[in-house]
Amino acid sequence: MAYSSSSLSWSLYFLIIFLSLSSFTLLSESQSTSKRKKFVLPVHRDDKTNLYVANIYKRTPSLQLPFVVDLNGRLLWVTCEPSYLSTTYRAPRCHSTQCARATGHYCHTCSSKARPGCHNNTCGIMSVNPVTGLTAMTELAQDVLSIQSSQGSNPGPLVRIPQFLFTCAPPLLLQKGSLGIVQGVAGLGHFPISLPTQLASHFGFAGFAPTFALCLAPKGVIFFGDGPYYMLPDVEISRPLSYTPLIIGPQGEYYIEVRSIRINNKDVPVNKTLLSIDRRGIGGTKLSTTHPYTVLEHSIFKAVTQFFTKELSGIPQVKPLRPFGVCFDSKSIRSTRVGPGVPNIDLVLHDQHQVWTIFGANSMVEAAPGVMCLAFVDGGLKTRASIVIGVHQMENNLVQFDLARSRLGFTSSLMFFRTTCNNFNFTATP
């Protein structure tokens, strides 16, 4: 068939227009993604368990589900029974690249009717309940996960990750409400398929930094990506960050080096060998979002509580309330901008000039009307980590995990800057 020169000219013209529009669309999407170099995840504290819960969008059609936030968790797992409904659910086969990425070397089998979480010749991954320690063999899966983009001050549009890897777990892993009313656990640990690692892998091309930051409060936020981060009223909370080396434990847990403890600017006599991590991964200081209060090895707990009560000798003590070891008459304790007016507790880090100061709002807790307790718990003699920094001590502090530079950033109390972690502006922007 013969074509006229006029027809060829028009065809070429429309081809050029089409390619130009396609290039413009791709460029616009790229620019849109590159503008949003951060993501935000709202979190709230569950009053019954004192655990932090994030509502995460998953599946097709999209559904918002509650997950316990586990700072040291290796992955995201969700209970798939009785009715996991999604048109985009897939279960990678044994020995696939997805299995290799998840370090899964076990072939999963299931004798029941095929459904999400129950297929043959798929990848089996061990998942764990971080509160009870219960484990279960679970099916590696992939499905859509959506998260809100941000420029640091407001949430923006939801962004989809089409093939996010997670595990499909049996209901027994929730063990009768041990984690509260949730559907699973969102792991933030240093592991190939944790939430921060997958975000960094998926959006790294757009300049997304492999960094995340906790700002915990009854209505707090987790930032994914580097600062700046803003709280109302227009306070840039990453500016006062101080840094210390971040240490990764054998299971991808986050540790820091605490060299000594001071109370009221005086050294607390503790066994310094307990503050170092040995070759077996025993000792040292771990951070955790599944411990409501900081847990201390028994001899450290005894030294800290005795020293603290000596420095607060003018305040009447009352009968301790579990799980705490020392409590006071709260009517005798004055209030300050940063909580109860009690001696500061300093964690002296890798050098004497880097100090994480714990003020009264983070060192004390009102355990009952009129009763205020030192918010540290006796972990006994056989602890894996000698100090586990719990969520009460991290609340209203910005705690940043800079995985690219292997460092932990911390601010101490944001109350000094007239804001709190409750103050992120969740009013969405287009």
Secondary structure as UniProt FT lines:
FT   HELIX           5..35
FT   STRAND          38..45
FT   TURN            47..49
FT   STRAND          52..58
FT   TURN            59..62
FT   STRAND          63..70
FT   TURN            71..72
FT   STRAND          76..79
FT   TURN            81..83
FT   TURN            87..88
FT   TURN            94..95
FT   HELIX           97..101
FT   TURN            102..103
FT   STRAND          106..108
FT   TURN            116..117
FT   STRAND          122..128
FT   TURN            130..132
FT   STRAND          135..150
FT   STRAND          155..169
FT   HELIX           171..174
FT   TURN            175..179
FT   STRAND          184..187
FT   TURN            192..193
FT   HELIX           195..203
FT   HELIX           204..206
FT   STRAND          211..215
FT   STRAND          219..224
FT   STRAND          230..231
FT   TURN            232..234
FT   STRAND          235..236
FT   TURN            237..240
FT   STRAND          242..245
FT   STRAND          247..248
FT   TURN            250..251
FT   STRAND          254..256
FT   STRAND          260..263
FT   TURN            264..265
FT   STRAND          266..267
FT   HELIX           272..275
FT   TURN            279..280
FT   STRAND          285..287
FT   STRAND          294..296
FT   HELIX           298..311
FT   TURN            312..314
FT   STRAND          317..318
FT   TURN            322..323
FT   STRAND          327..329
FT   HELIX           330..332
FT   STRAND          335..336
FT   TURN            337..338
FT   STRAND          339..340
FT   STRAND          345..348
FT   TURN            352..353
FT   STRAND          355..358
FT   HELIX           360..363
FT   STRAND          364..368
FT   TURN            369..370
FT   STRAND          371..374
FT   STRAND          376..378
FT   STRAND          387..389
FT   HELIX           391..394
FT   TURN            395..396
FT   STRAND          397..402
FT   TURN            403..406
FT   STRAND          407..413
FT   HELIX           414..417
FT   HELIX           421..423
//
